[in-house]
Amino acid sequence: MRIAIASDHAGKELKSHIIDFLTLTDHVVLDYGVATDSVGSVDYPDYADIVASEVSNLRVDRGILICGTGIGMCIAANKFPGVRATLVYDEFTARMSRLHNDANVCCMGARTINHHRALDLIKLWLATEFEEGRHRTRLAKIDQLEKRIQGQHS
């Protein structure tokens, strides 16, 4: 699986731990985030833009975004067509976001979750398959909403 990952300044340490874990697996990791030696504040939408663009254009299979709470990254990433970003903070949200929503971007808060727990949740999120069935119909409705809204703004 090809995975794009990025963070703002608040998430750079957690991002580094996640990259270390993912590189031990069979995943290809593309790091688009803040350099670990960066000490200045950056704007999370800039990094959500990069990863969500990669997911939206199908250049990667999944994305991971980290900021202080994960909320800002999630809001920004969900502006992109075909992106289903989710805020993951426990096993239930990790599993259900994949099982029912086929989420393709996982957002996490570096200030709300410890590194060990974050890795456990990433493992679960990556391993959970989309359930299909009635959920495919619901995702198709989301796609239609997206197209209708884009049509209104073009």
VENQUI-V704709 format. One line per field, one symbol per residue. psi: psi as a letter, one per 20 degrees, with the letter a starting at -180 (. if undefined). burial: b if it has 24 or more other C-alpha atoms within 12 Angstrom, else e. Layout:
BEGIN
psi: ???
burial: ???
END
This chain:
BEGIN
psi: ppppqrrahhjhggggggggghiiajqppoojapqiipiqqrohhhhhggghggghjkirhrqpppagiigggggghjippipnqqopirhghgghhgghilpipppqohjiqrgghggghgggghhpqpicchhgghhhhgggggggghhhj.
burial: ebbbbbbbbbbbbbbbbbbeebeeeebebbbbbbeeeeeeeeebbbbbbbbbbbbbeeebbbbbbbbbbbbbbbbbbbbbbbbbbbbbbbeebbbbbbbbbbbbbbbbbbeebebeebbbbbbbbbebeeeeeeeeeebeeeeeeeeeeeeeee
END
